[in-house]
């Protein structure tokens, strides 16, 4: 599964990550990290991400963060502990 990370700057390129990339990043940061994903990722895939890491024994929290009035002005925030 490939997911799009949220852009940090308006003109920056869209970065993509896989589950393996996220697992490696978690190992580097002591097993806990916050990730921000773009709203273009399907909600179904975000739920699959949560289920995958819960099966691995992590506590995972998925939240939708709205930053504007438009219905497409949001990102996904995922806490993995």
C-alpha angles and dihedrals in degrees: 000000000000120000131189118237119221115262116253092203130028095239098041123110121260111257122210128205136187129214089259091055090051092049091051091049090050091052090052092052099047098265099300132087144141119236128191118208131192121256090240090077110099114251088230090061091047089055089049089053090053092048092049094055093041087055088052089057100259127130107237129191122192119195135171113227116201116202102172145024096259116094090237094053098101142096133199118249116201122189113195116190 
